[in-house]
């Protein structure tokens, strides 16, 4: 008993929503030994966040109920504590950090004020000077440079990674015994994520606290955890030590999750064969030629909105995309990869440079001149929520572009074509007569792909189309993409930040950093023998499954 | 393809269903429905002449004979609207066809209907109309401008106070029946609310839509225009116009409409600025769809919901403006209006409660109804709010 800091026994959490009861957490048990990191993994909706919120009792009473179970923290049942009792535990003994660093700090208070407030709340006798001292120490502990100078900074003056560090500093200021981290690195770039993870491990080593770490990323699990619990639909399907669960998964669901990781997905043999036969084709003129492309956004200030400078989102990019290849565009957020993708399909007006598709110049054309060329290039988007018009039937969404471009003799023929398209993205034909809100995220992404295919394009820009999806759904979409590519000899520009996906999917890889291309080449070569220091850093930061 | 068609709820149908879930909105819609009924069928509900009568075996309908151009046009428009509702075309087609039909009806009515220029209500109580085989009178047998002089009405009689005649809501200072005037006044209240808001909505959607879609310099100029119009005090402008150009209901509608669009423009602009960046709008652009389709098919239906909320509050505001003006004695002279009746109640030397309670209550109920409808709309559109407030669940 003594070495177990937290012990959860048969915990159930039911949520009331729309008059229905949702069994968000359904009878789970696990325990966290002192000084260890316990990782909860699972897909979205599996109940991992609700578990964490139940432990720290942050769920609203009217909505959440616990029909069974106990949460023993140092031997005391947290579920039996009254409000003042749980407040004494929260913050001082159990602290929590959240996923979104942009919204978890109060924007109108300085970071120093926010940490000292937390400190003085739990140590009422602490003077202001002492609290400030402790805060600066905490900021130094999370390796914020010039901590004493940043004490009076506001959250907007910090980057996302720094904000997450401040959050950790705030959580650690009161020296809790248990830190609950709910996807603390999901919103961060992979290089920043690597730093934060390293920092969290170091702090855990230094302070000897325990951690309940929630993530959906098995790479992160492999880096952080001593113990792993896998959740599926509110149930804990497998608990064990990290190496055991990852190396010898017992439960079918765990095996399925691990198999769906891009690095574990088996490439269809036919695609590999096709790649070999295609090698000589590269010598031909590339489908898409981008020369010295610049997309600069003016920064306007003052009463008359005069331009004081530019954000160089895409800066002198030169890139060839050969026919029939999948080119992956990687880089961290804000590096200009999405802007480049949108500029290629003429959704963003380039400042200068040239884009040619099959030798035809795209820049400088009017909307009217561009319309016939739009058939050749399409785009699929990241966010399944906003990619389909909620007011239109899928049928309308798919047939309207066909009508504009004169595909199909009449509406019946177009409906037939649209139905076939849905079948080609492995959806049912009668989904045509539904509205977007009736579909899951994965289904919507398939429909988004079908819409990109309606005009029978040569080239599709896929802008992070799998980023918002669970890993098993991502695997299905990736396999679908490969099979569609094979059927239609499509060329894809696949924008992503996920190196695993790049390795699985792409023929060539282009690495972007601060608006410029720093490295490009065969995927194999770029990923195995990166030349540019940024690529090397990026690849080193990727959390790998190898334990 | 028919075998694939599955009846499923559209977005609009879902909003409409959620709107109707509340109790308040049902009360509101019932009241507005009652007003519409009263406004359309006013001459058949309250009139001094018989609806139908038979004299010496000859059947005639004096109400139809004396039907004014306005009455006929309103009836025709109402039935056109009913037929269109049954037809189930698109919303845009509905509006277009209704306007077209209504315009044709107006022309036809002007050409073919020639009502008698002079109506003397006292005649209907003379032997020519009373000594008949049988006759059917309207439920309220008094016209709104029938001052009952032949009956020696003294005016300002409390409900049920006069001898020999029943006045459910009493009579006003000239001796006319208050209930009859109340029924006929529905027309002004409804039409000023709908037409003024319609004008404001049209200007607001066009200006706001252009500002939101094109942004940049168009947006900047548009916003300055919005600010200018927001600073115009509508009531004082109305007073000024009435002073210079005399009293006209249509002028009031236009002024309230032309000064009231700035709020709608702001709503539409904000929605369009947001929608412009939505992926499905970007996909429509990438698909090479024409601008009209992008603006009106992909953007407007998604941005129209908050506008409906604003409109239902706007209608209530327009009705209040008219009532205020009439109350100040600057409203329309000949036609009855609720605000004008309130004015009479105040100006009279004694306090006649029935002159204040009934029109005041009607104004209150109408404004309250529109607000209930607007609020219910807003809750239906904002799914988070509707769940938390427990209004529609």
Interface residues (C-beta under 8 A of the other chain):
Chain A: X17 X18 X19 X305 X342 X345 X346 X347 X367 X370 X371 X372 X374 X375 X377 X378 X379 X381 X382 X383 X386 X387 X388 X389 X390 X391 X392 X393 X397 X400 X401 X404 X405 X412 X415 X416 X419 X429 X430 X432 X433 X434 X435 X437 X438 X448 X451 X452 X454 X455
Chain B: X1 X4 X5 X6 X8 X9 X10 X11 X12 X220 X278 X279 X280 X281 X282 X283 X284 X285 X286 X287 X288 X289 X290 X291 X293 X297 X298 X301 X302 X387 X393
